[in-house]
Amino acid sequence: MFNFLRNLRGSAAPERKRSRVGPLIALHEAGRPVWTPRDYAALAREGYERNPVVHRCVRLIAEAAAQTPLIAKVGARERPEHPALALIDRPNPRQGGIAFREMLFGHLLVAGNAYVEAASTGAEPRELYALRPDRMRIVPGRDGWPEAYDYTVGGETIRFRQDEGAVPPILHLTLFHPVDDHYGLSPIEAAACSLDIHNAASNWHKALLDNAARPSGALVYDGPDGASLSDAQFERLKAELEESFQGARNAGRPLLLEGGLDWKPLSLTPAELDFVAAKGVAAREIALAFGVPPLLLGLPGDNTHANFAEANRAFWRQTAIPLVRRTAQSLAQWLGPAFGDDLTLEPDLDAIEALAEERESLWRRLSAATFLSEDEKREAVGYGRVPTGGGTP
């Protein structure tokens, strides 16, 4: 009888799988919308808009990742005509697949967060849109996970509830943040100090060119008995210098001095020279935060063809491909309820020209491996086994 009652109590309250720490997060947030703690506009303005190293890093990664084609698989079988691929390649009437993915990766790199809206009819998504991260905020639920997203533009707010439809209306992509439960960390934030140094050095150079930081030299008047130039002499000398020795057309003209005038050239101090060199170090640190080899950005280094090829392969292997793979996995998991939970999306490594040499070397080694069957060789290069009835898998 005791066992029967215990089993009865267990059936009345079925076991549910959920995180035990989720309610703590929800209690901490008190169910209110959580704004991103970072200023996206400042990151975009000081980084992407005003810094050439950040701009090129974001463009390089976003364009490379966006142009990497995806492969759809159902189980172990490749499906080139899968509707999920068609949706990603033609996401909405105003954007092509590459432009859509480039915007998505750009948001992710600049803000550390990216959002995709799915416009569905029935249970199947029909269009995808990339939304600006600075306009989105998370509304945590009781379990600590986002139950809704608020998108605000011009004082108007639209709430996307995640329990609407088979596919949640919002996919939130993040880069890992060690101290934030909801939002991701942008590489620009990790390189913030280096970014400030690089921008300050550029401003200093601009001021130097404008003759506001330091003049190239000084005219010193050594008159008799410490006399100085009269106002008329000073204005005449200033006018002659501006007319005859300033500007590109007067570059290199000799300076004729008279009446006790002496030219004293001014040079940079060692401390100032170190400040100039710090700009190059800051640029390399920015590239390091983004995972882009400095050689690909034209920064000083071992600029040889062999080194460039190696740097290009390292960029794809360590930066672009991992970003595409984790994004494709998130898309497949998000779209799974509409297209089948066994859907997987993977980058097509055979289509990446930078890895062609590696691929050719792998095929050559596998072709010479007589101890492997044809099916084992196909699986080693990412293809499935040949079906028993023949044809392509």
Secondary structure by P-SEA (a helix, b strand, c coil): caaaaaaaaaaaccccccccaaaaaaaaaccccccccccaaaaaaccccccaaaaaaaaaaaaaaaabbbbbbcccccccccaaaaaaacccccccaaaaaaaaaaaaaaccbbbbbbbcccccccbbbbbbcccbbbbbcccccccbbbbbcccbbbbbbccccccccbbbbbccccccccbbbbccccaaaaaaaaaaaaaaaaaaaaccccccbbbbbbccccccccaaaaaaaaaaaacccccccccbbbbbbccbbbbbbbbbcaaaaaaaaaaaaaaaaaaaaaccccccccccccccaaaaaaaaaaaaacccaaaaaaaaaaaaaaacccccccbbbbccccccccaaaaaaaaaaaaaacccccaaaaaaaacccccccccccc
